[in-house]
Amino acid sequence: MTNTDETSTSVDVQVADGSDGVAGELVESVAAGPVDAADRADSDEDESDDPGQADASDNPLEVEAEVAADYLEELLDIADLDGDIDTYVDGDRAHVSIVSNSDALVGRDGQVLDALQELARLAVLAETGQRSRLMLDVAGFREKRRTELLALAADAVEVVRDGAEPVHLKAMNPFERKIIHDAVAAAGLTSESEGEEPRRHVVVLPAGA
């Protein structure tokens, strides 16, 4: 039976030893909370007399993306980092992409990127009261990682078909496990997740298992 992993909206904001100091600055900047929703609401009221404000999007996913983009832009300013922020909606999920030449916002194995994504989701929760499944990418890291994971899933499927034994992959985050699960299912096999975070991993199972 396929066990698909859902992305979490909780966050344990810790920076691994040896990661870029920028991550520490970003975490410290939100120590008092991911966003001051009351202050932002007051600001919105001050600008409500502008007729153009009436044209705000009614699409909640677009609102998610805009809130997250504003929040991340503030963090970039605090850390004195350059980056262009793009937002879009794909299917049932809001996406925010930071175009930057710096790896500081990605971190080792995407750890800083994952932390920033969770902080952005918390900012959306604080602002809208709704839990978010927003996806954040920086410098195309997630797309590159997706390509690598699809190749890894294809290799695991081939090994299972040849040897009829389960294949245990290395530990991955929920986003990565979901990609593996979907790729294995598309190949006609099943997979499941085993273990506890942060060592939770995917097991690709032989047909009929």
Buried (B, 14 or more C-beta within 10 A) or exposed (E): EEEBBEBBBEBEBEBEEEBBEBBEBBBEBBEEEBBBBEEBEEEEEEEEEEEEEEEEEEEBBBBBBBBBBBBBBBBBEBBEBEBEBEBEBEEEBBBBBBEBEBBBBBBBBBBBBBBBBBBBBBBBBBBBEEEBBBBBBBBEBBEEBBEEBBEBBBEBBEBBBEEEEBBEBEBBBBBBBBBBBBBBBEBEBBBBBEEEEEEBBBBBBBEEB
